[in-house]
Amino acid sequence: MKFSPKGLLIAAVALLSIIFAFSFVFGTASGDIELKERIFFKWKNSLDVTVANKDEGKVAESAIQMSRTFTWTDESGKTVATASVAIISIGTDIYVYDGAGNRVGSIEERLFSRWGRTWSSYDIKDAGGNKIASSDKTEFMGTTITLTAPDGTKLAKLDRPWVNVMGDSWGIKVLKPGAVDNRILVMIAAFKTAADRDKESGSSKDTSKKK
């Protein structure tokens, strides 16, 4: 069967239209805080941040670092927050600081093992090291991370759509304002995107080795 150049062009346009339609329907993230991954003109992982429909700069991974570090800067270039992975820790512990270097809180991984299976959860702690929430993650038709207080109150929900043609997007719904610092919420999304990019990179390398 032969295909004319015009026919191939029409098919390509139709395919792109379908992909972008899926992206529009299934790839729209909305919330009190929104993050959109930059896919052009970037060196490391970088996401634009919007809070209450107002542009609030970007959160970007540092190019030079002893451990993975993200910095959130506002539109003027002022540092809103930084977050770094602890060099020595059991699991992955991320410490979040404000622009002046004062600790805001932490995101601390807890590892569990049973019947040969290992899984993880995260505790969210305030500046004083007090546990304020735990995370629960589901990854079906997208990613949802729910933060729940020790008394069972839902504090925040982070949603990433199933289809992300133009890079990751996150919609963060703050269910109890002030319970979890916005700077911690933004860093959870940024580090999750970075971790998944690492997995994708590792998978592509494994595939290339098999060829």
N, C-alpha and C positions, 0 to 999 in steps of 0.2 A: 504494500500500500504506500503510495507516494503522497507527500504533503507539500503544498505550495508554501513559499515564504509568507504569503499573506495569511494563509490558514494557521501557520505556526504562530504568527504574531497575534492573531485573534485569540488563539488558545492560551497564549502566555498572558495576555491582558485579562482574559476571563479568570485564569487561575489566580492572578494577583488580586483581582476584585474579590474573589471568594475568600482568600487569605485575610485581606483587610476587613472584609465584612465580619469574619469570625473574630478578628482582633477587636473590632468595634463592639460586638455583642458580648464576647466572653473576656475581653482584655482590658476593660475599663475598671480602674480602681478609684474609689472615691472614699473620702473620710474627712475627719477633722484635720488630719495631717496626711499629705500625699507626697510620695517620692517617685521620681521617674528617672530610670537609669539613662545615663548619657552613653551613646554608642559611637559618637563621632568626636574627634578632637579631644581624646583623653589618653592618658598614659597608664593610669591604674583605674580600678573600679571607682565610679563617680555617679552620684544621683542628685538631681535637683530636688529641693525641698519646698513644699508649699504648706503653710499653716493658716487655717481659716481663710482659704482662697487668696492668700497673700504670699508672694514669692519671698522666701526666707533663705536664699542662697543655695549652697550645695554642701553635701557631705562626700568627701573624697578620701581615697586611700593614699597615704603618704608614700612617695616613691622611695625614700631612704628611711629605713626603719630596722630596729633590732628585732621587733616583733610586729605583727600586723597592727597598724594604727590607722584610724579614720579621724578626720578633722572636719567639723561642721563650721563653715564660715558664712556670715550673712552677706547681703548684697553689697555692703561696703568693704568686705574683706575682713571684718572683725571676727575673731574666733568665738563661736557660741559654745562649742564643746569639743573635747577630744576623747577618744576611747582606744585603749590598747589591750592586747592580749597579754596576760601575765606570762613572763618567760618561764617561771617555775610554778607549776600547779598540777593538781590531779584533775584531768579533764581540761576544758577550756574555760578560763576565767577572764572576763573582760571588765576592765575598770573604766568608769566614765568620769570625766572631770569637766568643770566649767571653764570659761575663758581665762579665769585667773589662776587655774591650776588646782582649785579646790574640788575634792571628790564629791560627785553627785550621787553615785551609787555604783552597783556592779551587777553583772550578769554572770552567774556561776553555774557551770555544768555539773550535773550529778550523774554518775554512771551506775547502771544497775545490770546485774547478770543473773540469769536463771535458766536452767536446763540448756546450757550452752549458747544462749542468746543474750546479746548485750544491747542495751538501749540507753538513751539519755533523756534527761529533763533539765530544766534550768530554773534556778532560784533567782529572783530579782530582789536585790537588797538596797536599802537606802544608804545615805552617807555614813551612818553610824554602824552599818553592818547588820541591821535588823531586816529580817525577811519580810517583804511586803507583798510578794506574789510568787506564784509558780507558773510555769508555762505548760501549755498543752498544744501539741501541733498535729494537724491533720493535713495530708497531701493527697486529696482526691478532687479532681477537676479544679486544681489550683492549690494554693497553700493558705492555711489559716492557723494563726498562732493566737491563742487566747490566754490572757493573763488573769489569774484568779487569786484573790486574797486568801489568807489562811482560814477566814470564816466562810469561804465559799462565794463571796461577792465577785462578780465579773467586773474587772477594772478596765480592760482594753482588749480590742481585737484587731489584729493585723491581717489583712487579706491581700493576697497576690493572685491575680487572675490566672486561669489555665493557659490562655494564649497570650504571649507577649512578643509580637512580631518585631516591635521596635525597642526591645529591651525590657527589663523588669519594671513593673510599676507596683506600688504598694498603696493601699488605702488603710489608714489607721483610724479606727473609731474609738474615741476616748469615752468610755462608759461611766467613769467616775473621775471627773476633772480633779487634778492635783494629787491623785493617789499614786500615780507613777509619773515621774518627771518626763516631759516631752523629749528631753535629750536622750534619755535611755530608750524610749520607744523608737526614735529615729535610728539609733545605733543598732538595735535589734534587727531592723530591716536591712540596714547596710551590711552588717556582718553575715546575715543569711544569704543575701545576694552574692557576696564574695565567696562564701563557702560553696555555693552551688556552681559558681563559675569555675572554682578549683576542680570540682568533681567532673564537670563537663570537659575541662582541659585534660584531666587524667584519663577519661574514657576515650578521647580522640587519640591520645598517645598510645593507649593500649591497642586500639584498632589498627593504627598505622604499623605497629610492630608485627601484627599478625599477617599483614599483607606480604 
